[in-house]
Amino acid sequence: MKIINNNILKNKSADNFKYQRLLSIFYNIKNQKNINKLMSFLYSFSGKIIFSLKKEESLKKILNFLIRNKIYPKYIKKTTDISMKVNYFYMIEELQNGFLDKKNNLLYICTRDLLPVLINDKNTSEKKKINVLKKSNLSQLILNDPIIHIEHGVGRYQGLTMIKTASIQSEYLIISYAEGDKLYVPVSYLHLISPYNKTSIENAPLHKLGGDDWNKEKNKIRKTIYDHAAQLLQIYAIRASKKGFAFKKYQEKYEYFCNDCAFKTTEDQNKVMKLVLKDMSESIPMDRLICGDVGFGKTEIAMRASFVAVSNNKQVAILVPTTLLAQQHYKNFKIRFSNWPVIINIMSRFQTKKEQNLILTNTQNGKINILIGTHKLLFKKIEWHNLGLLIIDEEHRFGVSHKEIIKKIYSNVDILTLTATPIPRTLNMAMTGIKDLSIIEKPPAERLAIKTFIQEYNPLLIRKTILREISRGGQVYYIYNKVKNIINIAEKLSILIPEADIKIGHGKMKNIHLKKVMNEFCNNMFNVLICTTIIESGVDIPRANTIIIENSDHFGLSQLHQLRGRVGRSNRQAYALFIVNNFNKITSDAKKRLEAISSVDNFGGGFSLSNQDIEIRGVGEILGKEQSGHIKNIGFSLYMKLLNNTIKLLKSGKVLSENEFLKKSLEIELHASSLLPDNYIVDVNTRLFFYRNISNAKNEKQIEEIKCELINQFGKLPDFAKNLILISKIRLIAKKIGIQSIKSNNKIGVIEFNNKISINVEYLLKIFKEEPSKWKMESSKKIKFILNFENDYLRLKWIMNLLRNLSFKSF
């Protein structure tokens, strides 16, 4: 073998029995608890651990598993490369069995040892996974995927390549264009690259390198983007100009209310609540979107915000999409506010006309503090006594007409929107800084991710799935969204599963009958509910932990996510089975929706799904036909980037000129080898991931964080990687002080400034005066300097320090 020396091979047979006893835990992996035990063993092992891995698909999976569990093995070619400062290493070598080298205190773990772990790891499913970042991260690109260079247009990704010229070694990303032309982009310029985020990538255009088509396209969309940005800013400006109410937080009362909460709030919830309280305390009306997966505690935030509003003698309106969700919120709010003199009521189709009229009267005279209701809150002529807060739950369920009414009636009150899957239009506005966005990412303790499966219709599979749930005392939702045939489905299931107790629920039933069925299901009086999407939002039944959705290819992405969220509301494992009649006959968009929902079965997936929903549904729904036509040619990712830049310009009072929109990037030529060597990071996509992050860093702090991450995962930085970090910092400082280009070799350097120069002129004059032979003013915008350094690293460090001194203004 080329890595393991003879001494270690001798020890292998002697100590293999010891190794087998030591690592019997590998073969007893049945759940997360056992995986935790394994990780504790790896953390506490007193010597060095070497993972000997095959160069195949499992290599990436194993490394991902280790990294997720805070183990960052460093790549080595042979055992003599083992460093004393690092405890974990990996080699690309095929060992049939792991073993313990007792003499050197080295533990070898092979691919075969780790396979049981991968099979049972909840984050590594046997089914094919679609990475949710595939379309938004360059590191997930596949060869020939469309890719956009901001200055040259749409081409096709052809991988990375190493190029050595003279003594300088660099890595380049290759893009192929029309007529066989290729563009080699230095990895330090990846900020100019965007993935082409379009659903049908086969139809992406292919521009000609050096042609005019791309610039013509950018010129066309310049005005469109300007108009869109101005429209969004106008919406924001109108709201910001409204005079809202500055709520006071009565600390003692508020803390008493918080202490009544039945569960411990998470760190994410606490952060979001602080932002909500800050918004409410300001005189500008709040407009905040809270995105958190089902069961992540959004309702508790709504309750606390409501308490603050009521404490300030303001009324609260809670707008929900369904009658069942209204009932659920009404019940929960009544329990939560039971210790306080707060009057809560509900308006839905379950109330009689007489009851509704009484509610309207009590709302007008201020006798109702919190009113929960469906769209009736919008269409009934409600006269509020003193409304201060509107909470909208699951905004995607309300139509355009509903939202127009909200804009007119509630424009001067604080608005809090809660959603597990924000619709693309709302997400778009949040991304562009018009609406404030908060995300609750982490689940409460004891919650388990829902296991999701997509299968063709099979009666035996459905029988097995339902029997498994009811055999453990649980309940099942069976979603069939056609009222016309729902009775036939119930009859078929009754014959298929005579052991099950089945009832039907749908929106066209009489109110009294629907209410009765839902109450019986809540009270566990039967175990299978065949229903339409009437249960989509908010119905919370902890015993219901299996959901089967027939014709799942006919549902929208956010609908699928919401329906799946009806199960898994307790600490029991929940299951979602999405049924299609025939995989070969479903549309490509439906396939993408199902792939997306199956790929995001982890917690906090709603936000990721909404990003994918943008791509699947297309941008026509978000921005209108005029904008979507342009986006087909430049991709959603780049459009959003340009839109954000335009909004920033408009906010600062600047006009979007053609030069500003199509401006050339900062040019840096420092003639130094700067890259992440392939013997430092073996995987190409991992290198691309770090290159992209370094190139996109907004400040030096972010670069330092990336540097620390590289050291933690892969060990000490090689010299070429140190150069890469320095050049990235030079780029940031140069851009900040208004440098157009900076060029240097081992002997001389030239800096050219642009028209927006912002430098410390006193320092520049000082160095010219102290070392006149070293400096020369080539023109009003260009300076030249003489260099003499032993190596590239020292030269780059000197340039960085020079720019830092130039960036410090004197006053």
PEMOUR-V736846 format. One record per run of one state. SS is the DSSP state (@ for helix, = for strand, . for the rest). FROM is the first residue (numbers start at 0). TO is the last residue. Records with the same first field share a line. If there is no record, write none. Layout:
SS->FROM-TO  FROM-TO
This chain:
.->0-4  22-22  28-30  44-46  53-55  68-72  75-77  81-86  92-97  101-104  120-136  140-144  149-151  165-166  176-176  180-180  195-199  203-211  241-249  259-265  281-285  292-296  311-313  319-321  336-342  347-351  364-368  373-374  379-385  393-393  397-398  409-412  419-422  431-434  440-449  456-457  471-473  479-481  496-500  505-509  522-526  531-531  535-542  549-550  554-555  564-573  580-581  585-586  599-603  617-618  623-623  634-634  651-656  661-665  669-672  674-682  696-698  714-717  737-737  744-746  753-759  770-773  779-780  786-790  807-810
@->5-21  23-27  31-43  56-67  78-80  110-119  137-139  177-179  186-191  200-202  212-240  250-258  266-280  297-310  322-335  352-363  375-378  394-396  399-408  423-430  458-470  482-495  510-521  532-534  551-553  556-563  582-584  587-598  604-616  619-622  624-633  635-650  657-660  683-695  699-713  718-736  760-769  791-806
=->47-52  73-74  87-91  98-100  105-109  145-148  152-164  167-175  181-185  192-194  286-291  314-318  343-346  369-372  386-392  413-418  435-439  450-455  474-478  501-504  527-530  543-548  574-579  666-668  673-673  738-743  747-752  774-778  781-785
